[in-house]
Amino acid sequence: MSEEFTRDVPVRFRDLDPLNHVNHAVYASYLESVRIDYIEEVLDQRLRELSFVIANLELSYRRPIEYGDEPVVALWVTELGETSCTMAYEIRVDGEVAATAETVMVHTDGETGSPAPIDDDVRERIREYEGLEAPT
């Protein structure tokens, strides 16, 4: 596994469903929050400066998250393509995995919306942080 980027995410009362579990759709918001922190801190980019769109999101739920839990989201890059980046996630509570996820993010041209190569400096920052080898 690559280097993990982790952040705590607070469970807010508004995140809960009638059974006092975090609603399934909120998990994607938790992922998004940590992904934004990764982009800003690891890639040293403002979100507005990068044109990434999510092409695919997969989420698997293992156990409910409840009010009072203190989830931690771990994120790492599993694949770095020419125009795309695959990120894996674990949402953990007290060290136990509550959910796993994967997103495929496609870098796009801001004007046309078409896939575009990821900038070399962004690519290098990902490789350095994740310990990924440059292709030969």
Phi, psi and omega per residue, in radians:
M1 nan 2.585 3.112
S2 -1.331 3.120 3.082
E3 -1.102 2.302 3.111
E4 -1.525 2.492 2.973
F5 -1.942 2.103 -3.065
T6 -2.130 2.588 3.061
R7 -2.570 2.505 2.974
D8 -1.332 2.530 3.040
V9 -2.219 2.260 -3.122
P10 -1.342 2.495 2.998
V11 -1.579 2.061 3.136
R12 -1.716 2.649 3.141
F13 -0.963 -0.647 -3.117
R14 -1.213 -0.217 3.108
D15 -1.337 -0.223 -2.964
L16 -1.513 2.598 3.024
D17 -1.675 -3.125 -3.109
P18 -1.078 -0.309 3.109
L19 -1.608 0.135 -3.105
N20 1.154 0.451 3.003
H21 -1.813 2.651 3.012
V22 -1.093 2.250 -3.137
N23 -1.068 2.488 -3.068
H24 -0.972 -0.622 -3.117
A25 -1.212 -0.428 -3.113
V26 -1.216 -0.479 3.119
Y27 -0.973 -0.712 3.120
A28 -1.109 -0.595 3.078
S29 -1.167 -0.669 3.081
Y30 -1.063 -0.763 3.117
L31 -1.078 -0.775 -3.123
E32 -1.056 -0.756 -3.137
S33 -1.024 -0.782 -3.122
V34 -1.271 -0.638 3.099
R35 -1.083 -0.693 3.096
I36 -1.117 -0.765 3.088
D37 -1.042 -0.724 3.118
Y38 -1.053 -0.825 -3.124
I39 -1.065 -0.770 -3.093
E40 -1.298 -0.685 -3.044
E41 -1.559 -0.817 -3.093
V42 -1.415 -0.794 -3.109
L43 -1.476 -0.174 3.140
D44 0.947 0.771 -3.118
Q45 -2.201 2.547 2.959
R46 -1.417 2.505 -3.090
L47 -0.990 -0.619 3.140
R48 -1.174 -0.366 -3.106
E49 -1.422 -0.311 -3.138
L50 -1.944 2.449 3.109
S51 -1.929 1.335 3.061
F52 -1.774 2.385 3.004
V53 -2.135 2.634 3.113
I54 -1.505 2.094 3.114
A55 -1.609 -0.458 -3.123
N56 -2.673 2.450 3.059
L57 -2.375 2.194 3.054
E58 -2.166 2.319 -3.134
L59 -2.296 2.317 3.054
S60 -2.154 2.203 -3.084
Y61 -1.704 2.308 -3.139
R62 -1.933 -0.581 3.120
R63 -2.761 2.668 -3.122
P64 -1.225 2.642 2.965
I65 -1.853 2.361 -3.059
E66 -2.117 2.862 3.060
Y67 -1.043 2.342 -3.085
G68 1.758 -0.376 3.037
D69 -1.213 2.732 3.121
E70 -2.150 1.400 -3.088
P71 -1.187 2.587 3.022
V72 -2.147 2.309 3.085
V73 -1.850 2.204 3.043
A74 -1.851 2.388 -3.119
L75 -2.294 2.434 3.008
W76 -2.639 2.684 -3.138
V77 -1.539 2.229 3.135
T78 -1.797 -0.394 -3.128
E79 -2.658 2.378 3.125
L80 -2.184 1.859 -3.138
G81 -1.693 -3.008 3.139
E82 -1.184 -0.749 -3.108
T83 -2.106 -0.015 -3.064
S84 -2.360 2.860 -3.119
C85 -2.499 2.246 3.108
T86 -1.824 2.238 3.137
M87 -2.053 2.401 3.055
A88 -1.891 2.664 -3.094
Y89 -2.430 2.634 2.863
E90 -2.289 2.322 2.988
I91 -1.801 2.096 -3.044
R92 -2.078 2.529 3.025
V93 -2.245 2.112 -3.103
D94 0.912 0.699 3.104
G95 1.396 -0.131 3.138
E96 -1.677 2.367 -3.131
V97 -1.297 2.102 3.110
A98 -1.647 -0.484 3.129
A99 -2.814 2.665 3.003
T100 -2.145 2.713 -3.120
A101 -2.693 2.868 3.049
E102 -2.575 2.401 3.023
T103 -2.174 2.505 2.952
V104 -1.912 2.086 -3.112
M105 -1.885 2.296 3.124
V106 -1.935 2.247 3.078
H107 -1.398 2.289 -3.092
T108 -2.147 2.747 2.995
D109 -1.256 2.181 -3.068
G110 -1.051 -0.459 -3.108
E111 -1.570 -0.734 -3.042
T112 -1.690 -0.399 -3.078
G113 1.386 0.016 3.129
S114 -1.407 2.665 3.060
P115 -0.963 2.460 -3.128
A116 -2.443 2.627 3.136
P117 -1.027 2.478 3.049
I118 -1.235 2.329 -3.123
D119 -0.973 2.528 -3.095
D120 -1.028 -0.696 -3.119
D121 -1.178 -0.631 3.086
V122 -1.177 -0.793 3.116
R123 -1.011 -0.753 -3.133
E124 -1.161 -0.695 3.106
R125 -1.088 -0.730 3.102
I126 -1.090 -0.843 -3.129
R127 -1.029 -0.778 -3.130
E128 -1.092 -0.835 -3.091
Y129 -1.171 -0.728 -3.040
E130 -1.497 -0.197 -3.090
G131 1.255 0.495 -3.137
L132 -1.482 2.475 3.094
E133 -1.380 2.513 3.020
A134 -1.278 2.498 3.114
P135 -1.116 2.580 3.141
T136 -1.834 nan nan
